[in-house]
Structures are given as structure tokens and as C-alpha cells.
Amino acid sequence: MNGYLKKHTEALVKDVGIEAACRLTGKSKATLGRYYSLDDEHSDRFMPINAVAALEAASSHPHVTSALAELRGVHLDGDLSRRNSQGGINSDVITLSQRFAMLMAEYNQSIEDGVISVNEAKRLLGETLELQKILVEMKLHLEEEAG
């Protein structure tokens, strides 16, 4: 569970950008790095909830909130992909690459033991569905630009 939360904390910081994350949270790069470090010396360090809230308000996806919900077996339902719908194709490509990176990170963690559990498969499915939504948005933007 700790590694899962740390992975999503890292995704949140990278989504917002390290410099912006420092400004939004008032934390240093080193401190933010400790929140998602997998080193034993930082295993019990987690980002404060007010920092998570500030970063998620600026991010493309509520990474940590979604991870916490998944750990409880809850699925968050909302059209979060629409937040980027005004950005056009460039924004879509950035969002697509971020989500694909999250899918690959999820896959790497899931396959670590050589078996993909039911919960891991559900998380992978969730990531693929998010990718699909982004691709639909991308298609709509391309059709719009093509006239």
C-alpha cells in the first residue's frame, strides 16, 4: 500500500511540475522527493493532506485521491478529462503521454511478482479507460481543426 501511495504522489508532483509543486505547497524539492521516495529511511513519510489538495487542484487528475479511493475499493466517477478539453491537440498529447506513463508504472508494479491480481487488473483497466477518454478528446480536437 505504501509504495502504491508513493507512486501516485510522485505522479501528482510530476503532473503539476516540480517547480510549481514547490510554490503551491511551500515545500522544497528535497522534501517533496521524500514524500514519494521508496527508500527505507522515508518509508513512513507521506505528503500532508493540505499539500495534496493544493496540488490536485492544479493537476490534470486527482492522483492521490483516486489511489486512496481504489485502496478502499471505491471508484471515483467524474468527467475529469474535460478539464483539459479547451487545450486543443497539444494539451491532449501531453495528457495522453502522462496517462500512458501512469499505465506503464501501474503495469510495472502489477507484474513485479509475475502475476496480475484482480485488483491490479481493475486498476490497469481504469488506466486504459482514462487513455481511451483522452484519445476520444484528441480525435474530437483533430476533427475540429480539420474542419
N, C-alpha and C positions, 0 to 999 in steps of 0.2 A: 504494500500500500504506500509506504513512504516514497519508494522510487517512482511510483506512478504519479503521486502528487508533485514530486520534484520535477519530473519530466514536463508536466503541464505548467508548472511555474516557469520553467525555462522557456517553454513555447510562448507564454504570455509576455515575458520580458522581451523576447526576440520579435514578437508581433508588434509591440509598441516601439521597439528600438531601445538600446541600452541607454543612450543619452537622454531620450525623452523619459524613460523609466526612472532615471535618477532624478530628473526635475520633478516628475509627478509625485514621487514617493519621498523625496528628500533624503534618499539613501545613496551611498557611494556604489560604484561599480563592484567593488570587492564585497560589500555587504549583500548586494543583490545576487552576486555569484554564489555566495554561501547558502542562500536560500534554496538554490537548486543543485548544489554540489552533492555528489553521491559519495564523497569521501567520508570515512567513518567519523572523523572529528566534527563534521557538520550534519550528521545524520538526524540529529534532533532539532535542527534549526529550520523553521518554516517562516514564510512571509506573513507578516501581520495582516489581518483581515482588512484593515483600512487601506493598506497599500495594494492589496489585491483588488479592492473595489475601485480605487483610483486608476489602476492600470486597465482593468476590464472596461471601464467607461471609455477609455481611449483605444481599446483594441478592436479587432475585427470579429472577435469571438470570445465568449466568457470561458476561457480555457480552464481555470481552476474551479470555477463554479460548476462547470459541466463535469469535470473529473470527480468532484465531491458528490454530485448527484448520481453519477454512474456507480460510484462505490457503494451507494445506498440502494442501488437497483432502480433509480428513478431516471426517467428520460425527460429532459427539458424540451418543451415544444414551443418554438417561436421562430419567426422568419428572420433570423439574424443575418442571413445572406443579403437581405435587402438593404442593409446599412451601406453597402458598397455599390448599390445599383446605379448611382449617379456618376460614378467614377469613370465609366467607359471601359474600353478594352484594356488599357494599361493597368487600371486598378484590378480588373478581372485576372489578368496574367499574374500579378503579384499575389493576389488572394489564392489563386489556383496553386502556385508554387508553394505557398505557405501550408496550405491544406495537404498537398501531396507530401511535403516533408513530415507533417504530423502523421499521415498514414504510414509512411515508411518507419517512423520512430515507433509507432504503435505495433507495426508488424515485427520489427526487430525485437521489441520487448516480448511480444507474444510467442515468437518462435524460439526464444532463448533456450527453453527446456526441451525443444523438439516436438512439442505438442501445443496445438492451439485449443484452449479450453472454450467452453460455451460462452463464458463472459468475455473472453478475448475476441472471439468471433463476432459477438454483438458489438463490441467497440470498433472492430475493423469495419463492420457493416455500417455503423454510424459514420465513420470517416469517409467511406466510399459514397454514402448518400450525400454528405456535405460536398464532396467533389462533384457529384452529379449536379447538384443545385448550382454550383459555380459555373459549370460548363453550360448549363441552360442559360444562365445570365449572360455568359460570354457570347453564346450563339445569338441571343436577342440583341446584344450590343452590335455585333458584327452585321446582322441583318439590317439594323437601324442605320449603320454607317454606309452600307452598300446601297441603301435607298430602296 
